[in-house]
Amino acid sequence: MTNGPWTRRACPAVAVVAVVLASACGPERSPATTLPARALVPRSFVGARTAIRHLVVVEQENHTFDAYFGRWCTGPAGVACTFGRACCEAAPERAGECGIGVLDDAENGVRDPAHPAAPVLASMHLTARGFSMDAYPCEAVRVAAAPSGDYAKVLAERGPEAVSRDFPLRPYHLLAESGALADRYFHPIVGASSANDMFFARAAFIFEDNRALPSTRTYVDLTLGDFLDAARVSWQVYAEGVEGGDVPYDPSDNPFEYYERTRGRVLDARAFFDAAEHGALPAVSLVRPHALDSEHPGGGITISAGEVFVQSIVDAVTRSPHADDTLLLVTWDEGGGFWDHVPPPLSLADGTLLPRTELVGAGRRGDWSTLQSGARVPATTDDPEYFSAGGLAAGQEVYGTRVPLLALGPFARKGAISHVVLEHSSVVKFVEWNWLGGVTLGTRDAHVNNLGSLLAPELGVPEAAWP
């Protein structure tokens, strides 16, 4: 039966065994929530599967792909080649009724578009044929101006500070040219930051927008951190402000703070630089800036400050004894309400419909979570764990806009533009594949593509698992 764009495909047999996300496709209980992590991780699997011994993930905030790369890309709509900026689809000249405004440091400091789930979902404009991406308020239609002038001359005559001010996206564009860029990397749930952060821990929707805090919600479901601990693979979250400073650490920026067994697994960002210098980085690192370095729009926050922070991470890894065995990923948690012209898909990479947040006891398995008390949620549509988008979604989860994903270091496929559909859960999938023998949490990680399209082919990392 067809029901507009949310037509459900038949579930492949393997999905019935391994997957719990699609409400009509999964078993009643996820293996990842009924067995201890040590029972799921293969004991015979030791170390990394590839020469990638260290992974560093840097997560910035609140910008779409078009906002940062829409004017860097020069390719036509539907371009299929995969090398260089001519193989990356340029942003259109107009967005619906809106002309294209310029996003620079000054504009970023004063312009913070509405970005909870409800207004963004409305802006994306779901029709019977999918998202038309044409109902954004004009204030949200901002695309960074393409680099112009003689960049090298400005750098030589006026210094890096002038370059950052006059060419606020040029450092990221240079990183894209030195590494690989994904142009079909969508943030996994429409809405605000914390909801999207949670996918790095659980590869699943946990709560809507920023409606839960570690101080008010503690979950006990298994996370990627539990799996890594069970396999004795080292990992760590690093964040600015943990040890004080003008801008304190925000626990809601760290998804592992919401889980009983991994709460407090965070060190100050200064510890990252020390570990990098002395060759003591863990296998997997998640690095979070404080607000002033996050690029989050509004509040006088600049893009340039975030680029300086990201470059400091890049430099620390490059100068580290780990330089030759580290993959560095830079991405953004969500689109921040900014316009992007590419509509998100309505299904996961294997064709499974995006999951629903069914109420516990409703008769179909949804994206449920377990609280510290043992209660399963969502129990009502008012719970944070129910995806409502202000009444627009009725439990149906929806991808957000594209955000950039940069792959950097010796393992990146230099100059590559990946058109493979990816999301935050793809990073989880790569960690599971490289360090955990391919065991999955049984959430979206079982359905999404791995990161191979961004990496050197000889590594053997899977690319697009499904057409």
DRENDO-1510 file (C-alpha; in Angstrom, 1 decimal, always signed):
<recs>
REC; n; res; u; v; w
REC; 1; MET; +0.0; +0.0; +0.0 .
REC; 2; THR; +1.3; +3.4; -0.9 .
REC; 3; ASN; +1.1; +6.2; +1.6 .
REC; 4; GLY; +2.8; +9.3; +0.0 .
REC; 5; PRO; +6.6; +9.4; +0.4 .
REC; 6; TRP; +6.7; +7.1; +3.4 .
REC; 7; THR; +6.1; +3.9; +1.5 .
REC; 8; ARG; +7.4; +1.0; +3.4 .
REC; 9; ARG; +9.5; -1.5; +1.6 .
REC; 10; ALA; +9.4; -5.2; +2.4 .
REC; 11; CYS; +12.1; -6.1; +4.9 .
REC; 12; PRO; +14.9; -8.4; +3.7 .
REC; 13; ALA; +15.3; -11.5; +5.8 .
REC; 14; VAL; +18.6; -10.4; +7.2 .
REC; 15; ALA; +17.0; -7.3; +8.6 .
REC; 16; VAL; +14.4; -9.3; +10.5 .
REC; 17; VAL; +17.2; -11.0; +12.3 .
REC; 18; ALA; +19.6; -8.2; +12.9 .
REC; 19; VAL; +17.7; -4.9; +13.0 .
REC; 20; VAL; +15.4; -3.4; +15.6 .
REC; 21; LEU; +14.9; +0.1; +14.2 .
REC; 22; ALA; +12.2; -0.3; +11.5 .
REC; 23; SER; +9.1; -0.7; +13.6 .
REC; 24; ALA; +7.6; -3.4; +11.3 .
REC; 25; CYS; +10.9; -5.2; +10.6 .
REC; 26; GLY; +12.6; -5.9; +13.9 .
REC; 27; PRO; +12.3; -8.4; +16.7 .
REC; 28; GLU; +10.6; -7.3; +19.9 .
REC; 29; ARG; +13.8; -6.8; +21.8 .
REC; 30; SER; +17.2; -5.7; +20.5 .
REC; 31; PRO; +20.1; -8.1; +21.1 .
REC; 32; ALA; +22.1; -5.0; +22.0 .
REC; 33; THR; +19.7; -4.3; +25.0 .
REC; 34; THR; +19.3; -7.9; +26.3 .
REC; 35; LEU; +22.9; -9.2; +26.3 .
REC; 36; PRO; +25.9; -7.7; +28.0 .
REC; 37; ALA; +28.4; -6.1; +25.6 .
REC; 38; ARG; +31.1; -8.7; +26.4 .
REC; 39; ALA; +28.8; -11.4; +25.0 .
REC; 40; LEU; +28.4; -9.6; +21.7 .
REC; 41; VAL; +32.0; -8.6; +20.9 .
REC; 42; PRO; +34.0; -11.5; +19.4 .
REC; 43; ARG; +36.7; -12.5; +21.8 .
REC; 44; SER; +39.0; -13.6; +19.0 .
REC; 45; PHE; +39.1; -10.2; +17.4 .
REC; 46; VAL; +42.0; -8.2; +18.7 .
REC; 47; GLY; +43.3; -4.8; +17.5 .
REC; 48; ALA; +42.4; -2.8; +14.4 .
REC; 49; ARG; +41.4; -4.5; +11.1 .
REC; 50; THR; +43.3; -2.0; +9.0 .
REC; 51; ALA; +46.4; +0.2; +9.4 .
REC; 52; ILE; +44.1; +2.8; +11.0 .
REC; 53; ARG; +45.1; +2.5; +14.6 .
REC; 54; HIS; +43.6; +5.8; +15.8 .
REC; 55; LEU; +40.4; +7.7; +14.9 .
REC; 56; VAL; +39.8; +11.3; +16.0 .
REC; 57; VAL; +36.4; +12.7; +15.4 .
REC; 58; VAL; +35.9; +16.5; +15.8 .
REC; 59; GLU; +32.3; +17.7; +16.0 .
REC; 60; GLN; +31.5; +21.3; +15.4 .
REC; 61; GLU; +28.0; +22.9; +15.4 .
REC; 62; ASN; +25.1; +24.0; +13.3 .
REC; 63; HIS; +25.9; +24.5; +9.7 .
REC; 64; THR; +24.7; +22.9; +6.5 .
REC; 65; PHE; +26.8; +21.6; +3.7 .
REC; 66; ASP; +25.6; +24.4; +1.4 .
REC; 67; ALA; +26.4; +27.0; +4.1 .
REC; 68; TYR; +30.1; +26.0; +4.0 .
REC; 69; PHE; +30.7; +24.4; +0.6 .
REC; 70; GLY; +27.8; +25.5; -1.6 .
REC; 71; ARG; +30.0; +28.1; -3.4 .
REC; 72; TRP; +33.2; +26.0; -3.2 .
REC; 73; CYS; +31.5; +23.2; -5.2 .
REC; 74; THR; +31.2; +24.0; -8.9 .
REC; 75; GLY; +29.5; +20.9; -10.4 .
REC; 76; PRO; +26.1; +20.8; -12.1 .
REC; 77; ALA; +23.1; +19.2; -10.5 .
REC; 78; GLY; +23.3; +15.4; -10.4 .
REC; 79; VAL; +27.1; +15.3; -11.1 .
REC; 80; ALA; +28.4; +11.8; -10.8 .
REC; 81; CYS; +32.2; +12.1; -10.9 .
REC; 82; THR; +34.1; +11.8; -7.7 .
REC; 83; PHE; +37.3; +13.8; -7.8 .
REC; 84; GLY; +37.7; +17.6; -7.3 .
REC; 85; ARG; +35.3; +20.4; -6.7 .
REC; 86; ALA; +33.8; +20.2; -10.2 .
REC; 87; CYS; +32.4; +16.8; -9.0 .
REC; 88; CYS; +30.6; +18.5; -6.1 .
REC; 89; GLU; +27.1; +19.9; -6.8 .
REC; 90; ALA; +27.1; +23.7; -6.5 .
REC; 91; ALA; +24.3; +25.4; -4.6 .
REC; 92; PRO; +21.6; +27.0; -6.8 .
REC; 93; GLU; +21.5; +30.7; -7.3 .
REC; 94; ARG; +18.1; +31.0; -5.5 .
REC; 95; ALA; +16.3; +29.1; -2.8 .
REC; 96; GLY; +12.5; +29.3; -3.5 .
REC; 97; GLU; +11.6; +33.0; -3.2 .
REC; 98; CYS; +14.9; +33.8; -1.5 .
REC; 99; GLY; +18.1; +35.2; -3.0 .
REC; 100; ILE; +21.3; +33.8; -1.6 .
REC; 101; GLY; +22.8; +35.8; +1.3 .
REC; 102; VAL; +26.4; +35.6; +2.3 .
REC; 103; LEU; +27.5; +33.8; +5.4 .
REC; 104; ASP; +30.7; +35.3; +7.0 .
REC; 105; ASP; +32.0; +35.8; +10.5 .
REC; 106; ALA; +29.9; +39.0; +11.0 .
REC; 107; GLU; +26.7; +37.3; +9.8 .
REC; 108; ASN; +27.4; +34.2; +11.8 .
REC; 109; GLY; +27.7; +36.2; +14.9 .
REC; 110; VAL; +24.3; +37.7; +14.7 .
REC; 111; ARG; +22.2; +35.2; +12.7 .
REC; 112; ASP; +20.9; +32.1; +14.5 .
REC; 113; PRO; +18.1; +30.6; +12.5 .
REC; 114; ALA; +15.4; +28.6; +14.3 .
REC; 115; HIS; +16.6; +25.0; +14.4 .
REC; 116; PRO; +14.3; +22.8; +16.6 .
REC; 117; ALA; +12.7; +19.9; +14.7 .
REC; 118; ALA; +9.3; +21.6; +14.0 .
REC; 119; PRO; +10.5; +24.8; +12.1 .
REC; 120; VAL; +13.2; +22.9; +10.2 .
REC; 121; LEU; +10.8; +20.2; +9.2 .
REC; 122; ALA; +8.4; +22.8; +8.0 .
REC; 123; SER; +11.2; +24.6; +6.0 .
REC; 124; MET; +12.2; +21.3; +4.3 .
REC; 125; HIS; +8.6; +21.0; +3.1 .
REC; 126; LEU; +7.5; +17.4; +2.7 .
REC; 127; THR; +5.4; +16.7; -0.4 .
REC; 128; ALA; +4.1; +13.6; -2.0 .
REC; 129; ARG; +7.4; +13.4; -3.9 .
REC; 130; GLY; +9.7; +14.0; -1.0 .
REC; 131; PHE; +11.3; +17.1; +0.4 .
REC; 132; SER; +11.2; +20.2; -1.8 .
REC; 133; MET; +13.6; +22.3; +0.4 .
REC; 134; ASP; +11.8; +25.4; -0.7 .
REC; 135; ALA; +10.0; +26.8; +2.4 .
REC; 136; TYR; +12.9; +28.2; +4.3 .
REC; 137; PRO; +12.6; +31.7; +5.7 .
REC; 138; CYS; +14.9; +34.0; +3.7 .
REC; 139; GLU; +17.0; +34.7; +6.8 .
REC; 140; ALA; +18.1; +31.1; +6.8 .
REC; 141; VAL; +19.3; +31.1; +3.2 .
REC; 142; ARG; +23.0; +31.9; +3.6 .
REC; 143; VAL; +25.8; +30.4; +1.6 .
REC; 144; ALA; +29.4; +31.2; +2.2 .
REC; 145; ALA; +31.0; +33.3; -0.6 .
REC; 146; ALA; +33.5; +31.5; -2.7 .
REC; 147; PRO; +37.2; +32.3; -2.0 .
REC; 148; SER; +38.2; +35.2; -4.1 .
REC; 149; GLY; +41.3; +37.3; -4.7 .
REC; 150; ASP; +44.8; +36.1; -4.3 .
REC; 151; TYR; +44.7; +34.0; -1.2 .
REC; 152; ALA; +48.5; +33.4; -1.2 .
REC; 153; LYS; +49.2; +37.1; -1.5 .
REC; 154; VAL; +46.9; +38.0; +1.4 .
REC; 155; LEU; +48.5; +35.2; +3.5 .
REC; 156; ALA; +52.0; +36.6; +2.8 .
REC; 157; GLU; +51.2; +40.3; +3.2 .
REC; 158; ARG; +48.7; +40.3; +6.0 .
REC; 159; GLY; +49.1; +37.0; +7.9 .
REC; 160; PRO; +46.8; +34.1; +8.8 .
REC; 161; GLU; +44.5; +36.3; +10.9 .
REC; 162; ALA; +43.6; +38.4; +7.9 .
REC; 163; VAL; +43.0; +35.3; +5.9 .
REC; 164; SER; +40.6; +33.9; +8.5 .
REC; 165; ARG; +38.7; +37.2; +8.6 .
REC; 166; ASP; +38.6; +37.9; +4.8 .
REC; 167; PHE; +38.2; +34.3; +3.7 .
REC; 168; PRO; +36.3; +32.7; +6.6 .
REC; 169; LEU; +35.8; +29.4; +4.9 .
REC; 170; ARG; +39.1; +29.1; +3.0 .
REC; 171; PRO; +40.7; +27.0; +5.7 .
REC; 172; TYR; +38.0; +24.3; +5.5 .
REC; 173; HIS; +38.1; +24.5; +1.7 .
REC; 174; LEU; +41.9; +23.8; +1.9 .
REC; 175; LEU; +41.3; +20.8; +4.2 .
REC; 176; ALA; +38.7; +19.5; +1.7 .
REC; 177; GLU; +41.3; +19.7; -1.1 .
REC; 178; SER; +43.9; +17.9; +1.0 .
REC; 179; GLY; +41.5; +15.1; +2.1 .
REC; 180; ALA; +38.1; +13.8; +1.1 .
REC; 181; LEU; +34.7; +15.4; +1.4 .
REC; 182; ALA; +31.3; +13.7; +1.7 .
REC; 183; ASP; +28.5; +15.6; +0.0 .
REC; 184; ARG; +25.7; +13.3; +1.0 .
REC; 185; TYR; +26.3; +13.2; +4.8 .
REC; 186; PHE; +23.0; +14.0; +6.5 .
REC; 187; HIS; +22.5; +14.7; +10.2 .
REC; 188; PRO; +20.5; +11.8; +11.4 .
REC; 189; ILE; +17.4; +13.5; +12.9 .
REC; 190; VAL; +15.9; +16.8; +12.0 .
REC; 191; GLY; +16.2; +19.1; +15.0 .
REC; 192; ALA; +18.7; +20.5; +17.5 .
REC; 193; SER; +22.2; +19.4; +18.6 .
REC; 194; SER; +21.8; +17.0; +21.5 .
REC; 195; ALA; +19.4; +14.8; +19.6 .
REC; 196; ASN; +22.0; +14.4; +16.9 .
REC; 197; ASP; +24.9; +14.0; +19.2 .
REC; 198; MET; +23.3; +10.9; +20.7 .
REC; 199; PHE; +23.8; +9.0; +17.4 .
REC; 200; PHE; +27.6; +8.9; +18.1 .
REC; 201; ALA; +26.9; +6.8; +21.2 .
REC; 202; ARG; +23.9; +4.8; +20.3 .
REC; 203; ALA; +23.3; +5.1; +16.5 .
REC; 204; ALA; +19.7; +5.7; +17.3 .
REC; 205; PHE; +17.1; +8.4; +18.1 .
REC; 206; ILE; +17.0; +8.9; +21.9 .
REC; 207; PHE; +15.2; +12.2; +22.5 .
REC; 208; GLU; +13.9; +15.2; +20.5 .
REC; 209; ASP; +15.9; +18.4; +20.1 .
REC; 210; ASN; +17.6; +19.4; +23.4 .
REC; 211; ARG; +14.7; +18.2; +25.6 .
REC; 212; ALA; +16.8; +16.0; +27.9 .
REC; 213; LEU; +19.8; +16.8; +30.0 .
REC; 214; PRO; +22.2; +14.4; +31.7 .
REC; 215; SER; +21.0; +15.9; +35.0 .
REC; 216; THR; +17.4; +14.9; +34.2 .
REC; 217; ARG; +17.7; +11.7; +32.1 .
REC; 218; THR; +20.0; +8.7; +32.6 .
REC; 219; TYR; +19.8; +5.7; +30.2 .
REC; 220; VAL; +21.1; +2.2; +30.7 .
REC; 221; ASP; +21.1; +0.9; +27.1 .
REC; 222; LEU; +24.3; -0.3; +25.6 .
REC; 223; THR; +26.4; +2.2; +23.6 .
REC; 224; LEU; +29.4; +2.1; +21.4 .
REC; 225; GLY; +31.5; +2.9; +24.5 .
REC; 226; ASP; +30.3; -0.3; +26.2 .
REC; 227; PHE; +31.3; -2.3; +23.2 .
REC; 228; LEU; +34.8; -0.7; +23.0 .
REC; 229; ASP; +35.3; -1.3; +26.7 .
REC; 230; ALA; +34.2; -4.9; +26.3 .
REC; 231; ALA; +36.8; -5.4; +23.6 .
REC; 232; ARG; +39.4; -3.5; +25.6 .
REC; 233; VAL; +39.7; -0.8; +22.9 .
REC; 234; SER; +40.7; +2.5; +24.4 .
REC; 235; TRP; +38.4; +5.5; +23.8 .
REC; 236; GLN; +37.9; +9.0; +25.3 .
REC; 237; VAL; +35.8; +12.1; +25.0 .
REC; 238; TYR; +37.8; +15.4; +25.1 .
REC; 239; ALA; +36.0; +18.7; +25.6 .
REC; 240; GLU; +37.0; +22.3; +26.1 .
REC; 241; GLY; +36.2; +23.8; +29.5 .
REC; 242; VAL; +36.2; +20.6; +31.6 .
REC; 243; GLU; +38.9; +22.0; +33.9 .
REC; 244; GLY; +37.4; +25.5; +34.0 .
REC; 245; GLY; +37.9; +28.6; +31.9 .
REC; 246; ASP; +35.8; +31.4; +30.6 .
REC; 247; VAL; +33.4; +29.0; +28.9 .
REC; 248; PRO; +32.6; +25.9; +31.0 .
REC; 249; TYR; +32.1; +22.4; +29.7 .
REC; 250; ASP; +28.5; +21.6; +28.7 .
REC; 251; PRO; +27.7; +17.9; +29.6 .
REC; 252; SER; +24.8; +17.9; +27.1 .
REC; 253; ASP; +27.4; +18.1; +24.3 .
REC; 254; ASN; +28.7; +14.7; +25.3 .
REC; 255; PRO; +26.3; +11.9; +24.4 .
REC; 256; PHE; +28.0; +9.5; +26.8 .
REC; 257; GLU; +27.1; +11.6; +29.8 .
REC; 258; TYR; +23.5; +10.4; +29.4 .
REC; 259; TYR; +24.5; +6.8; +30.0 .
REC; 260; GLU; +25.0; +5.2; +33.4 .
REC; 261; ARG; +28.2; +3.3; +32.6 .
REC; 262; THR; +30.0; +6.0; +30.6 .
REC; 263; ARG; +29.0; +9.2; +32.5 .
REC; 264; GLY; +32.1; +11.2; +33.4 .
REC; 265; ARG; +34.2; +9.7; +30.6 .
REC; 266; VAL; +35.6; +13.1; +29.6 .
REC; 267; LEU; +38.9; +14.9; +29.8 .
REC; 268; ASP; +39.7; +18.5; +29.1 .
REC; 269; ALA; +40.8; +19.2; +25.6 .
REC; 270; ARG; +44.2; +20.1; +26.8 .
REC; 271; ALA; +44.7; +16.4; +27.6 .
REC; 272; PHE; +44.1; +15.6; +24.0 .
REC; 273; PHE; +47.0; +17.8; +22.9 .
REC; 274; ASP; +49.2; +16.3; +25.6 .
REC; 275; ALA; +48.3; +12.8; +24.6 .
REC; 276; ALA; +48.9; +13.6; +20.9 .
REC; 277; GLU; +52.3; +15.0; +21.6 .
REC; 278; HIS; +53.4; +12.1; +23.6 .
REC; 279; GLY; +52.0; +9.3; +21.4 .
REC; 280; ALA; +49.3; +8.4; +24.0 .
REC; 281; LEU; +46.1; +8.9; +22.2 .
REC; 282; PRO; +43.4; +6.3; +22.7 .
REC; 283; ALA; +42.2; +4.3; +19.7 .
REC; 284; VAL; +39.0; +6.4; +19.4 .
REC; 285; SER; +38.7; +10.0; +20.4 .
REC; 286; LEU; +35.7; +12.4; +20.2 .
REC; 287; VAL; +36.7; +16.0; +20.5 .
REC; 288; ARG; +34.2; +18.8; +21.4 .
REC; 289; PRO; +34.9; +22.5; +21.5 .
REC; 290; HIS; +33.3; +24.9; +23.9 .
REC; 291; ALA; +30.7; +27.4; +22.6 .
REC; 292; LEU; +33.1; +30.1; +21.4 .
REC; 293; ASP; +35.0; +27.6; +19.3 .
REC; 294; SER; +32.0; +25.7; +18.1 .
REC; 295; GLU; +30.9; +28.0; +15.2 .
REC; 296; HIS; +27.3; +27.9; +16.6 .
REC; 297; PRO; +25.6; +30.9; +15.0 .
REC; 298; GLY; +24.7; +33.9; +17.1 .
REC; 299; GLY; +26.2; +35.3; +20.3 .
REC; 300; GLY; +29.1; +36.9; +18.4 .
REC; 301; ILE; +30.6; +33.5; +17.7 .
REC; 302; THR; +32.7; +33.4; +14.5 .
REC; 303; ILE; +33.4; +30.7; +12.0 .
REC; 304; SER; +37.1; +31.6; +12.1 .
REC; 305; ALA; +37.4; +30.8; +15.8 .
REC; 306; GLY; +36.1; +27.3; +15.1 .
REC; 307; GLU; +38.5; +26.9; +12.2 .
REC; 308; VAL; +41.4; +27.8; +14.4 .
REC; 309; PHE; +40.3; +25.2; +16.9 .
REC; 310; VAL; +39.9; +22.5; +14.2 .
REC; 311; GLN; +43.3; +23.4; +12.7 .
REC; 312; SER; +44.9; +23.1; +16.1 .
REC; 313; ILE; +43.5; +19.5; +16.3 .
REC; 314; VAL; +44.8; +18.8; +12.8 .
REC; 315; ASP; +48.2; +20.2; +13.6 .
REC; 316; ALA; +48.4; +18.2; +16.9 .
REC; 317; VAL; +47.7; +15.0; +15.0 .
REC; 318; THR; +50.0; +15.8; +12.2 .
REC; 319; ARG; +52.9; +16.4; +14.5 .
REC; 320; SER; +52.1; +13.4; +16.7 .
REC; 321; PRO; +53.9; +10.1; +16.7 .
REC; 322; HIS; +50.4; +8.8; +15.7 .
REC; 323; ALA; +50.4; +10.8; +12.5 .
REC; 324; ASP; +50.9; +7.9; +10.2 .
REC; 325; ASP; +48.2; +5.7; +11.7 .
REC; 326; THR; +45.4; +8.2; +12.4 .
REC; 327; LEU; +42.2; +9.0; +10.5 .
REC; 328; LEU; +40.8; +12.4; +11.4 .
REC; 329; LEU; +37.1; +13.2; +10.7 .
REC; 330; VAL; +35.6; +16.7; +11.0 .
REC; 331; THR; +31.8; +17.1; +11.0 .
REC; 332; TRP; +29.0; +19.2; +12.3 .
REC; 333; ASP; +26.3; +18.0; +14.6 .
REC; 334; GLU; +23.3; +19.5; +12.7 .
REC; 335; GLY; +22.4; +22.1; +10.1 .
REC; 336; GLY; +21.4; +24.8; +12.5 .
REC; 337; GLY; +18.3; +25.8; +10.6 .
REC; 338; PHE; +20.3; +27.0; +7.6 .
REC; 339; TRP; +19.1; +26.1; +4.1 .
REC; 340; ASP; +20.5; +23.2; +2.1 .
REC; 341; HIS; +19.2; +22.4; -1.4 .
REC; 342; VAL; +19.6; +18.6; -1.4 .
REC; 343; PRO; +16.6; +16.8; +0.0 .
REC; 344; PRO; +17.3; +14.1; +2.6 .
REC; 345; PRO; +16.4; +10.5; +1.8 .
REC; 346; LEU; +13.2; +8.9; +3.3 .
REC; 347; SER; +14.9; +5.6; +4.0 .
REC; 348; LEU; +18.1; +4.2; +5.4 .
REC; 349; ALA; +20.9; +3.1; +3.0 .
REC; 350; ASP; +19.6; -0.5; +2.7 .
REC; 351; GLY; +16.1; +0.7; +1.8 .
REC; 352; THR; +14.6; +0.2; +5.2 .
REC; 353; LEU; +12.2; +3.0; +6.1 .
REC; 354; LEU; +13.5; +5.4; +8.7 .
REC; 355; PRO; +12.3; +4.1; +12.1 .
REC; 356; ARG; +9.5; +5.4; +14.2 .
REC; 357; THR; +9.3; +6.2; +17.9 .
REC; 358; GLU; +6.3; +4.0; +18.8 .
REC; 359; LEU; +5.0; +4.2; +22.3 .
REC; 360; VAL; +6.1; +1.4; +24.5 .
REC; 361; GLY; +3.2; -1.2; +24.5 .
REC; 362; ALA; +1.7; +0.1; +21.3 .
REC; 363; GLY; +2.2; -3.3; +19.6 .
REC; 364; ARG; +5.1; -2.4; +17.3 .
REC; 365; ARG; +8.8; -2.2; +18.2 .
REC; 366; GLY; +10.0; +1.4; +18.0 .
REC; 367; ASP; +13.1; +3.3; +19.0 .
REC; 368; TRP; +12.7; +2.7; +22.7 .
REC; 369; SER; +15.2; +3.6; +25.5 .
REC; 370; THR; +15.5; +2.3; +29.0 .
REC; 371; LEU; +15.8; +4.7; +32.0 .
REC; 372; GLN; +17.9; +4.1; +35.1 .
REC; 373; SER; +14.7; +3.2; +36.9 .
REC; 374; GLY; +14.1; +0.4; +34.4 .
REC; 375; ALA; +11.2; +2.1; +32.8 .
REC; 376; ARG; +11.0; +2.0; +29.0 .
REC; 377; VAL; +10.3; +5.2; +27.1 .
REC; 378; PRO; +8.5; +6.8; +25.3 .
REC; 379; ALA; +5.4; +5.9; +27.3 .
REC; 380; THR; +3.4; +9.0; +26.2 .
REC; 381; THR; +3.6; +11.4; +23.3 .
REC; 382; ASP; +4.8; +14.1; +25.8 .
REC; 383; ASP; +8.0; +12.2; +26.7 .
REC; 384; PRO; +11.2; +13.7; +25.2 .
REC; 385; GLU; +11.8; +10.2; +23.6 .
REC; 386; TYR; +8.8; +10.6; +21.3 .
REC; 387; PHE; +9.6; +12.3; +18.0 .
REC; 388; SER; +6.7; +14.7; +17.4 .
REC; 389; ALA; +8.3; +17.8; +15.7 .
REC; 390; GLY; +5.5; +19.9; +17.1 .
REC; 391; GLY; +2.9; +17.5; +15.8 .
REC; 392; LEU; +4.3; +17.3; +12.3 .
REC; 393; ALA; +6.0; +14.0; +12.6 .
REC; 394; ALA; +3.7; +11.7; +14.7 .
REC; 395; GLY; +6.6; +9.5; +15.6 .
REC; 396; GLN; +8.1; +9.2; +12.1 .
REC; 397; GLU; +11.8; +10.0; +12.3 .
REC; 398; VAL; +13.2; +12.3; +9.6 .
REC; 399; TYR; +16.7; +12.9; +8.4 .
REC; 400; GLY; +18.0; +16.5; +8.7 .
REC; 401; THR; +19.9; +18.4; +6.1 .
REC; 402; ARG; +23.3; +17.6; +4.8 .
REC; 403; VAL; +26.3; +18.7; +6.9 .
REC; 404; PRO; +29.9; +18.5; +5.8 .
REC; 405; LEU; +32.1; +15.5; +6.7 .
REC; 406; LEU; +35.9; +15.8; +6.0 .
REC; 407; ALA; +38.2; +12.9; +6.1 .
REC; 408; LEU; +41.8; +13.9; +6.7 .
REC; 409; GLY; +45.2; +12.3; +7.1 .
REC; 410; PRO; +47.2; +9.6; +5.2 .
REC; 411; PHE; +44.2; +7.3; +4.8 .
REC; 412; ALA; +41.9; +9.9; +3.2 .
REC; 413; ARG; +41.2; +9.5; -0.5 .
REC; 414; LYS; +42.8; +12.8; -1.5 .
REC; 415; GLY; +40.6; +15.1; -3.5 .
REC; 416; ALA; +37.6; +12.6; -3.4 .
REC; 417; ILE; +34.0; +13.8; -3.3 .
REC; 418; SER; +31.8; +11.0; -1.9 .
REC; 419; HIS; +28.2; +10.9; -3.1 .
REC; 420; VAL; +27.4; +7.9; -0.8 .
REC; 421; VAL; +24.6; +8.5; +1.7 .
REC; 422; LEU; +26.1; +8.7; +5.1 .
REC; 423; GLU; +25.2; +9.9; +8.6 .
REC; 424; HIS; +26.6; +10.0; +12.2 .
REC; 425; SER; +25.8; +6.3; +12.5 .
REC; 426; SER; +28.2; +5.6; +9.7 .
REC; 427; VAL; +31.0; +6.7; +12.0 .
REC; 428; VAL; +29.8; +4.2; +14.5 .
REC; 429; LYS; +29.6; +1.5; +11.8 .
REC; 430; PHE; +33.3; +2.2; +10.9 .
REC; 431; VAL; +34.4; +1.9; +14.5 .
REC; 432; GLU; +32.5; -1.4; +14.8 .
REC; 433; TRP; +34.0; -2.7; +11.5 .
REC; 434; ASN; +37.6; -1.6; +12.2 .
REC; 435; TRP; +37.9; -2.5; +15.9 .
REC; 436; LEU; +35.0; -4.8; +16.9 .
REC; 437; GLY; +34.8; -7.4; +14.2 .
REC; 438; GLY; +31.7; -5.9; +12.7 .
REC; 439; VAL; +29.4; -6.4; +15.7 .
REC; 440; THR; +26.7; -3.8; +15.7 .
REC; 441; LEU; +24.4; -2.2; +18.3 .
REC; 442; GLY; +21.5; -3.4; +16.1 .
REC; 443; THR; +20.3; +0.1; +15.6 .
REC; 444; ARG; +20.8; +2.3; +12.5 .
REC; 445; ASP; +24.4; +1.1; +12.4 .
REC; 446; ALA; +23.1; -2.2; +10.9 .
REC; 447; HIS; +21.5; -0.3; +8.0 .
REC; 448; VAL; +23.8; +2.6; +7.0 .
REC; 449; ASN; +26.8; +2.7; +4.7 .
REC; 450; ASN; +30.4; +2.6; +6.0 .
REC; 451; LEU; +33.0; +5.3; +5.3 .
REC; 452; GLY; +35.0; +3.5; +2.6 .
REC; 453; SER; +34.1; +6.0; -0.2 .
REC; 454; LEU; +36.2; +8.6; +1.7 .
REC; 455; LEU; +39.2; +6.3; +2.3 .
REC; 456; ALA; +42.0; +4.8; +0.4 .
REC; 457; PRO; +40.6; +1.8; -1.5 .
REC; 458; GLU; +43.5; -0.5; -0.4 .
REC; 459; LEU; +42.2; -0.4; +3.2 .
REC; 460; GLY; +39.2; -2.5; +2.1 .
REC; 461; VAL; +36.7; -0.4; +4.1 .
REC; 462; PRO; +33.3; -1.1; +2.6 .
REC; 463; GLU; +31.9; +1.8; +0.5 .
REC; 464; ALA; +28.2; +1.7; -0.5 .
REC; 465; ALA; +26.9; -1.5; +0.9 .
REC; 466; TRP; +23.5; -1.0; -0.8 .
REC; 467; PRO; +22.6; +0.8; -4.1 .
</recs>
